[in-house]
């Protein structure tokens, strides 16, 4: 895929974000919701990409003991799993809307933490990676346990409300989104600096992928009801972002094989 073409969805997402905010302030905020679009898209696109990215990251880690790629893989896996789970929970009549939104918010925060660590870790962790031979299994397994615990807490009302349909994101939900946004933005800055130093095609697609996730978070923050313009902008942006992560890992795979 041409690198310049890859930047077009970024501009389109940003344009829709501005348009959505403008229409909301003009009291025109149409809602069009297709219940099964999100879970199906997350199942067909988001989850397979996340699992594949995590798998390739694990293979690279086993070969090179590269902790950075393992952490990035964990971040992508967290994002894919939580979007997959929250998408199906969202259309389940017996589950309140807040529970899947809370799961998505927590998963996004965890993902942003892993991505930031993967982009910023510069210390020598050779002693750790050599001591724990199956560190990738420990990291991925620990991630799954944490996600299950937070999902249980969300379903049982242990966690505070993150979203109220018709009113938008709550204060707690906003704070979690701000934290995620800040970490994604910091990761974006670090990846961008790395790209200008290396001009690596792999890093370029990672930059665009994280940028799309940043725009998705901004649209999520502005969402007032599921199915409004900004809600759709967030969904499409995160799908494109994951597609860019897939391109980056394919470039890395082809480069290693060549």
Helices and strands as residue ranges (DSSP letters): G 5-7, H 8-25, H 35-41, I 42-46, H 47-64, H 67-90, H 97-120, H 126-131, H 135-155, E 163-164, E 168-169, H 171-198, H 201-222, H 229-257
